[in-house]
């Protein structure tokens, strides 16, 4: 019998009451069919324990930050969808190259910008 690991995302999933797309995210994903398909995967209740689809990055204030590669199970890693769960909202934040996202995480100024953006959805 396979033991299923419980992810951060699955613990927060039932709290989601609203889905929001940041303006920056909408601009970056315009007319991208793969992104729309991956968004559906992210919201698929049967996949809330997928570690590829819901890679936990860190907690910013009371927001839990995740990333997912594109495609089924988030397997295509060249570009990632960055999203968070903040209070009762799932907020799609960015669509960037994976390397750019790693730099973003390690840059204090950029993290502060993201933090302010997330808190604006309070």
N, C-alpha and C positions, 0 to 999 in steps of 0.2 A: 504494500500500500504506500502510495506516494504522499508525503507530508507537504502540504502547501504552505509556503511562507506567507505570513501576513505582512503586507507592505504599508508604509506610511500612508500612501494614497488610499488604500482600502479602509483604513481607520477613519479617514476624513470624508470618504465618498458620500455617505448618507447625509452629511451636513450641507451638500451643494443644493442651493435653491435657485441660483441664477448663474448664467454663463455670460461673460463679458469679453469682448475683444478690444484690446487697446488700439488706439489710432495707429500707432507705429506698426503693430502686428498686422492690422488690416492692410496697410500700405505695402508691407513686405510680402504678404501672401496673396495679393490680388490675383484672381484667375488661376490659382494653382490647385489643380484637381487632386494631386497627391496630398496636399495639406488638408483639404476637406475630408478625404477618406481617413486620414490619420486622426483628425479631430473626432470623427465618429468612433474610431477604435479607442481613443482616450476615454470617451464617455460610455463605452460598452461595459456594462455591469459585470459581464462574464470575464473581463480581462483586468479587473481592478488589482489583482495580485501580480501582474506582469511586471517584473523588475526592469525589463528593457523599455517597456512602454511608459513606465512611471519611475524613471530614475530620480530618486530624491537627491537634491543638491545641498540645500541648507535651509535653515529657518531664518527669516528676516522679520524681526518683531514677532507678530503673531501669524505671519504668512509662511506657508510651507512651499518651497520652490522646487519645481520638478522640470525635467526635460525629457523629450522623446525624440528618437529618430523618426524618419518617415516610414510609411508602409505598415503592413500588418505586424503586430508585435513590436513596432518601433525599430526594426532591424537596419534600416538605411541610415547610417550615422553621419554622412557628410554634412547635412544640414539638420538642425534640431529645432523643435518647437519648444519654447520655454513658457511655462505656465505656473501658476500658483493657486493654492487654495487659501483664501483669506476670508475669515468669518464664514459666511454662507455662499461665497462666490468662487467660481472657478474663473480665473482671469488668464486669458491667452496674452502673453506679454511680447514675445519676440520670435522671429524666425531667422536664424543666423547660422553661419557655418560653425561647425563644432569647435574648431580652433579659436574662432572669434569669441565663442561663448566661454571657453576656458580662460581666455585673457580677461573677459568681462568679469568673471568670478574673482579673479585675482587683483582687480583694479578697484581700490577703495572708492575713488570718485564715481566710477560707473556703478558700483554697488549702491552708493548713496542715491544716485539718480533713480535707480530701480526701486529702492526703498520708498522714496518720495512718491513715485508713480503708484506703487501698490497701496500706500496709505491714503492716496487721493480717492480710493474706492470705498472708503469707510462709510 
